Amino acid sequence: MKQTVSLKQNRDFRRIYSKGKSAVSSCLAVYCRKSRLPTNRLGITVGGKIGNAVVRNKVRRRIREIYRTNEDKLQPGYDVVIVARTRAVVTSYAALERSFLQLGDKLGFLRREEATKQ
């Protein structure tokens, strides 16, 4: 994550949930909010209903890698929270990535030239 900082504070997550924009798919929910920072901040949430710790960490690693590989397609200055839904466990990596990019385009934090390629 070259230009991304992790979100760790509960108040930051709550602020994005309440005042940010959101979009959902069958396997992911993405919340975003414009920030005044020159970098992006990323938070990943995987609930306890998803499975045991091994399964939750696997889903978290997949989401983090999807974000990292597509980071150059994102506009700077956004706080992004990705929430894994229960179907994320059985969804393929390619489908998760496609879902993330579609939701990013819908929310408007993808760069314009990247959004038109899809």
TAMORA-V885194 format. One record per residue. N is the residue number from 1. RES is the residue in one small letter. PHI is phi as a letter, one per 40 degrees, with the letter a starting at -180 (999 if undefined). NEAR is the number of other C-alpha atoms within 12 Angstrom. D_FIRST is the distance of its C-alpha to the first C-alpha in whole Angstrom. Layout:
# TAMORA-V885194
[[N	RES	PHI	NEAR	D_FIRST] [N	RES	PHI	NEAR	D_FIRST]]
This chain:
# TAMORA-V885194
[[1	m	999	19	0] [2	k	c	16	4] [3	q	b	23	6] [4	t	b	26	5] [5	v	b	25	8] [6	s	c	24	9] [7	l	c	24	13] [8	k	b	17	15] [9	q	c	15	19] [10	n	c	14	21] [11	r	c	13	22] [12	d	c	24	19] [13	f	c	28	19] [14	r	c	20	23] [15	r	c	21	23] [16	i	c	28	20] [17	y	c	25	23] [18	s	c	15	26] [19	k	b	17	25] [20	g	c	22	22] [21	k	c	26	23] [22	s	b	27	22] [23	a	a	29	23] [24	v	b	24	24] [25	s	b	28	24] [26	s	c	22	26] [27	c	b	30	23] [28	l	b	36	20] [29	a	b	35	20] [30	v	b	41	18] [31	y	b	39	19] [32	c	a	42	17] [33	r	a	34	19] [34	k	c	25	19] [35	s	b	22	18] [36	r	c	12	19] [37	l	c	16	16] [38	p	c	15	14] [39	t	b	24	11] [40	n	c	33	10] [41	r	b	37	10] [42	l	b	38	10] [43	g	b	35	12] [44	i	b	36	14] [45	t	b	33	17] [46	v	b	33	19] [47	g	c	22	23] [48	g	c	17	26] [49	k	c	16	28] [50	i	c	24	25] [51	g	i	21	26] [52	n	c	14	26] [53	a	c	14	23] [54	v	c	14	23] [55	v	c	21	22] [56	r	c	26	20] [57	n	c	22	18] [58	k	c	21	18] [59	v	c	36	17] [60	r	c	31	14] [61	r	c	21	13] [62	r	c	29	14] [63	i	c	42	12] [64	r	c	32	9] [65	e	c	20	9] [66	i	c	27	11] [67	y	c	37	8] [68	r	c	23	6] [69	t	c	17	9] [70	n	b	26	10] [71	e	c	32	7] [72	d	c	22	10] [73	k	c	27	13] [74	l	c	35	12] [75	q	c	32	14] [76	p	c	28	12] [77	g	g	23	14] [78	y	b	34	14] [79	d	c	41	14] [80	v	b	48	13] [81	v	b	43	15] [82	i	b	43	15] [83	v	b	36	18] [84	a	c	40	19] [85	r	c	29	23] [86	t	c	23	25] [87	r	c	21	25] [88	a	c	37	22] [89	v	c	30	23] [90	v	c	21	25] [91	t	c	22	23] [92	s	c	17	22] [93	y	d	23	19] [94	a	c	16	20] [95	a	c	22	21] [96	l	c	34	18] [97	e	c	27	16] [98	r	c	24	19] [99	s	c	30	20] [100	f	c	44	16] [101	l	c	37	17] [102	q	c	26	20] [103	l	c	31	20] [104	g	c	39	17] [105	d	c	27	20] [106	k	c	25	22] [107	l	c	29	21] [108	g	g	29	20] [109	f	b	36	16] [110	l	c	31	16] [111	r	c	23	17] [112	r	c	18	21] [113	e	c	15	21] [114	e	c	20	19] [115	a	c	23	21] [116	t	c	14	24] [117	k	c	12	23] [118	q	c	16	23]]
